[in-house]
Amino acid sequence: MRGGTSRGPFFLESDLPLEVPQRDRVLLAVMGSPDRRQIDGLGGANPLTSKVGIVRQSSTAGVDLDFLFAQLQPDKDTVDTTPNCGNMLAAVLPFAIERGLLAVQGDTTTARVLTLNTGMQCDITVQTQGGRVRYTGEARIDGVPGTSAPITINFLDTAGSVCSGLLPTGQVKDHLTVAGAGFEPFELDVTCIDNGMPLVIFKASDVGRTGYESVAELNADTELKMRLEALRIQTGHLMGLGDVSSKNYPKMTLIAPPRAGGSIATRSFIPHVCHDAIGVLAAVTVGTACVLKGSVCEGVALLPQAGDPTVSVEHPTGEFSVALGLDPANPQNVTKAALLRTARLIMKGEVMLPTSLIYQKA
């Protein structure tokens, strides 16, 4: 299924092995990892198309579905179930209805979903006219061709999804000196924040870039990537995440003033490859940083002067709008984050595994 700007196979939990190590071996075989081209599996040779969704009916009170997201890498043998993925989240309810886990409720169907990776809950609404999931419609999201039926996601509690809280360093802005092999030491201000996805946000100009470079230019920028990785390792410890050298977070986000009518321009590394767009929860987290007084976004982002803001996050292939709800008593406290995504069922079928991976189902 495609979920937002990501894609990957979805499985019922009951169709996968009981034991995590064997489950991960199965997922690696399904995707064809480790191999840069993923020629022997279903992966698309890119982190955005090397994702897996695992779904079950929930036993948690008030929750309909449990969702476990797994991030694989084309050229690595890792299966990371630590972070969330808001894009793949958009396909959870369509998949559950397709597989008979939930009945449709009418012209629209809403379900509460618990993301097992971090304990985050959200309400997802899909169109179900005629008793089936509707995929066609007029909703457009940048990074996906054409239009589709809208899927709305209302995140209920995203602060501190992986870290200890919204601002894991205890500061809205930290001034750091970064040193490492292959580049001169440099200083910069960063905002370390987790409102659904751990991010390190900083001005592109502080690393000698404009923030408007193409994805191809940034992926070919070896010197910048060395500097970003050194910064990522350093901030990982500051954020209480320990040694993040083998982890997919925190993501590194360069910001610049908007230039296409949005609120802020971004270039997001996930964490070693520049994203063609920006992840759902990364956009939510950037939007949150934009409303925090004293963050690195202050003076860069352009926001409405009053009311609950909708932050338009520009990215390499368009923009991503996040509607934020603010606490009237404390405007820096984000109480709600809602957004629009789309999804599509691409195929149903069986994926063949090597006979050495025969297993007992869950």
N, C-alpha and C positions, 0 to 999 in steps of 0.2 A: 504494500500500500504506500501511496504517497501521503505524507502528513506534512502540511505546510510546504517548506522548501527542502524537506528531507524525504528519504525513501528507504524502505527495507521490508523484510518479511515479518509478519506477525504470527504468533503461535499462541494457542491455548496452553496454559501452564501444564495441563494434564497430558499434553502430547510430547513433552520434553522429559529428559531424565530427571530422576529424583535428586541425584547427587550433583552439586554445583560443578566440580571439576569435569565430570562427564558431560554435563549440559554445555559447558563452555567449549569442550572439544567438538561437540556437535555443531554449535553455532559457528565456530571457526571453519569447519568443513562446509557448512551451508554457504558461508560467504566467500570461501576461497582464500582465506587469510592463513598465514602471511604470504602475500605475493602482491607486488606493486600493481599488477593489472587485475588481480583476483580472477584470473582466467579460468580457474577450476571451480568457480562458485557463482553465487548470485550478486556478489558485491559489485559496485559501480566504480571501483578504483578511485574513490574519493571519500573522505570522512563523512560527508553528508549523505552518501549512499551506502555506508557501511554500518547501518543501524538496525537494531532488532527490537521489536515490541513483544512482550509476554503478558498475557491478560488472563484474569480469572474473576469469577464472582467473588465479591468481598464478604467477609464475615465480620467486618467492623460495623458497629451500629451507625446507621445513617449514611453509609457508603454503599454504592451499587457495585463498583468495579475496582479491582486492584490492578495496577499497571507497573510492570518492571521494565525499565529501559536499559538496553545494553548497547554501549558504544564499542564498536570494533574499529580497527585500523587496517587499511589495505596491506601494509608491509610489516605488521607486527602480529604476534600471537597473543594479544591481550584482549580481554573482555571486561570492560569497565562498567560496573553497575552502580557507581557512586553518584554521578551527576544526574540531573533531570534533562529532559529534552522536550521543550514546549511544542516543537514542530510535530514530532511523532505523536505527541499527546493528542493532536487534533484527529488522528485516525483511530483512537482507542474505541470511542463509542460506535462509529460506523462498523468497525471490526466486530465488536461485541454483538451488535444487532445482526450482522451477517451470519455469525456463528450461533445465534439463538440463545445467547446469554441473557439478553434483555428483550422484552416485547416493546413494540412501538407504542407511543402514548396518544397519537393523533397526528396533526399536521406537523408538530414539532415534538421531539423527544429530548428530555434533559436527564442527565445522570450525574451523580457525584462520583468522582474518581479520586482514588488515593494513589499517589505515586510512591511506590514502596522504596524507591531509591533514597528519598529524603523525608518521607512522611508528609509531603505537601498534598493538600486537597484542593480540588477545583470543581466547578460545575460546568459541564459541557452541554451545549444544545445543538442538535442537528435537525435538518428538515426531513420529515418522514411522511410526506403526502402519499396517499395510496397504500400505506402500510409498509413501505420500503424506504431505505435510505436514499435520499435524493442527492446526486452528485453534480448535476448540471444546474447552472444558475448564472447570475450576473456579477457575483463577487469576484474581485480581482485582487491578487496579492503580488507584489513585486517579487521577482525571482521564479515565478511559475508562469508558463505561457497560457494564454486564454483566460476564460472565466469559469467559475464553479459555484456550487451552492455554498452559502456562508455557514461557517461553524464558529460559534461564539464560545470563548473560554473566559470564565471569571475565576481568577485565582483568589483563594480565600485567605491564605497565610503563607507568604513566601519568604519573609525575612529570616535570614540565617538558615537557608536550605541545607547547606553543607557546613558553613562556618558556625561560630558560636552565636552570632547575631548579625544584624544589618551592617554594622561597622565593626568588623572583627578586630581591628587594631585599636579600637577605642577612640579613634580620631576620624574626623570627616576628611582630613587631608594630612598626608605625611610627606615630609621632605627627605629624600633618600640620596645617598651617593652609591653608585653602582660601578663595580670594577669587575674585570674578567679578562680572559685571554682573547687576543685578537682585536681589541678596541681600547681606546683611551677611556679612563674613568669619566663618568658624567654624573651630573646632579639633575634632579627633577622632582616635581610635586606629583603625587599620585593620590587617587581615592580608591581605597580597597573596600569593596562593598559586595554584599550578597543579598539580593532580594529575589531569589530564585535561581541565580547562577553566580558563583564567585567570580568577580571581575577585578582587574586592576585597570583603572581608567587614568589616562594621562594625555596631555596635549601633544599632538603630532609634532608641533614645532619644537617641543623639548627634546625630541630625538632627531631633529634635523629634517623632518619630512613635512609635507603640506597637509596630509590627511585626505588628499584627493587623488592619490596615486591609484592606478588600476590594480586589480588583484594580481595580474601577471607580473607587474613591476614589483610589487611587494613580495611575492613568492620568490622572485629571483634576487631579492636584496639580502644577500648572505650576511653582510655586516649588521644590518638592522636586526635580523633574526637572532644573531649571536647576542646582541645587546638585550633584546626582549627576553631571551631565555635566561640570561643572567638576572635580569630584573624579576622574572617570574619565580625563579628559585629563591631569591631573597625575600620577596613578598609572601611566598608560600609559608615561610617560617613566621613572618610577622602576623599572618592571618590565622595562625594556629593550625595550619594544614600539614605541618611537618615537611618532609622532603617530597616535593611534588615533581621531581625529575621524571618519574614514570607515570604520572597522573595526567588526566586530560583537563585539569583545572589548576589554578584559576586561568580564565581566558584573558587575553591581553587586548585592550581596546584603545585605539588611538582616536582622539576627538579633534574636531576643527569646527569653526563657525559654519552654519548651514549655507549652502549656495544654490539650493533648488527649491526654496520655499518652505523648508522644514524647520525643525527646532535645533538640530545639531547633526553634524556629519560624523560618521564613524567608519573605521576600518577595524575589523575584529579578527584576531588570530585565535584558532580553536584547537590547541594553543600554538601549533607550529605552522599551520597553513592558514592563509588569509581566507576568510569566509567570503563566498560570492555575494552574500547578503548579510544577515545577522540573525542569530538564534532568537527564538521567541523570548526566552527568559533572560537572555542577555539584553534584549531591547527593553524589557521591563526594568531591569536593573539600571541600565543607562538612563531611562526615563526617571527613575527614582533619584539617581544622583543629580539630575538636572534641577530638581526641586529642593535639594538640600543646600541650605545656606553655607557657604564656605568650601564647597566641594570644588574640584578642578573644573567642573562644568560652569561654575559661576563666571559670568563675563564672556562665555563662549556660546552658551545656549540662548536661544530666543524663545521666550515663553509668553503666553497670554498673561495679562496683568492681574486678572481676577478670576475667581471661580476654580472649579476642579479642572486641571489642565489636561489636554490631550497632547502628548509629546510625539512629534513626528520625527522619528529617528532615520536620518538618511543613511544609506549604505550603498555599496558599489552598483547594485542593480535596481535601486529605487528607494522606497521609504517604508517604514513600519510604524504605524500609529498605535500608541498605547494610551488608553484612557485611565487616568489615575484619580482616585478618590482621596481627598485630604481630610484630616481631622481638623474641624473648625477651631478647636481649642489649641491645637498644635499643628500648624500648617506643614511642618516638616515630617509629620507622621503620616505615611501613606497607608490608607486603610483598605484600598481596593485597587486591583489592576485588571482591566478587562481588555480583550483584544479579539480580532477577527482572523481566522485562518480558513483554509479549505483543505479538502482531502479527496483522494480518489482510490477506489478499488481497482487495482491494475490486473491482478490475476488470482485465481484459486487453483490449487493443485497440490502435488506432492513433490518434495525435493528429495533426491536420491542421496544416500550416504554410503561411504565405504562400509563393507561388511564388518570391518573391525570395530565399528562404532555401534553395533547392535546393542540396544539397551532396554531396560525396564522403564515403562512409562511411569510418570508421576501418579 
